[in-house]
């Protein structure tokens, strides 16, 4: 009678180990082949420019893969903002982030989703109750987590290991990353213009000012969502740890 739950628990453990090992292997390969230095040195920018009309598609896919492999998204966004026009960069950075969110979610779901849920059902009843809430309020939970300053890829993996449906996860992510994508890409583009023109005038254009307002709104919105829907959830960041 106990063999079936035990086998499910062992399968969950093994799949979690496989997921951690896959992430560690990816980081090791990226370090070995100096992927971060390739991004910093401008090699990635030159590669994209050499692809011509295929560069946008290649960039979105590259961003999705690299962020899934834990390469910092900021470095990749810098490359895209430097290579493409402002409107292109805005769209491609958004699509690339959404692709990375999908790849991370799918990887975790395929490797450990059901087995992980069976594992916590036996060994972590408290986490199981949280997962049930995540399943019933998945959209708001993912939306909230995407807005607060938490590691992008970590949320993708954790969502993939939860009961949240893929359409709910993607819809919440697509909506929540819009303000950050707009603000970050726009402000980076304005910073590049300042460096090129040696003038601060680009910072006072309509789009950068709008980006600052969007950023402020994105900072003020999460506490209101938390107070309304998640009053018992601990705060993120250092303040949450202190509490």
Beta strands, then each sheet from edge to edge (+ up, - down):
end
